[in-house]
Amino acid sequence: MKILIADDSLVVRHRLASLLKEWGHEVVETQDGAQTWKLLCSDSVPPIAILDWIMPEPDGVELCKRIRETPALKQMYVLMLTGMSDPEHIVAGLDAGANDFIVKPFNEAELRARINVGVRMVELQRELSNRVLEVERALAEITELRGILPICAYCKNVRDDSNYWQTVEQYIGSHADIKFSHGVCPKCMEAVVKPELERLERQIKAQQPTS
């Protein structure tokens, strides 16, 4: 997995990078806060970051705060690298948004275990995101299918969710707070109603007695 190492100490960076590469990870290195933030604002952001607490501004705590305030970076797993192990500093780092701590000088076995926890968390987040996308796609397909209303090509009746056929008026009336009133549109008036009235008028005249 791709891991960012942000530390102003060349010795610390090289030791961390050597171990991480030995464990099969890809490593990106930065030497100060400004360079680190520039990388985090790019299109190639590692999912895990090891940030040194004390380095040229912004320091690790400030970087951690910025990460948590940036929507695109919120899911990043952050390990704070520090020589301070007192509870006050640990609480400050956690409040800033750090997921875990690595205390210098670090033990290799402990470092590897903490990195492995981060890897598992990132993989779980990715799996969860994929599941959410699958559910959203499935819901979109269901919504689209629900929006398709079967209608008879001949009588124009429609089939409801219970597989019953009914008129359009009945269906809409049962699915919305709507009541129908009947009228005649101008097109039907000219094409249907007027010819029918004229036909009836002719029939009536034909039935009247002649004087």
Secondary structure, DSSP 8 states (H G I E B T S, - for coil): -EEEEE-S-HHHHHHHHHHHHHTT-EEEEESSHHHHHHHHTSS---SEEEEESSSSSS-HHHHHHHHHHSGGGTT-EEEEEES--SHHHHHHHHHHT-SEEEESS--HHHHHHHHHHHHHHHHHHHHHHHHHHHHHHHHHHHHHHHT---B-TTT--EE-TTS-EE-HHHHHHHHSS--------HHHIIIIIHHHHHHHHHHHHHHS---
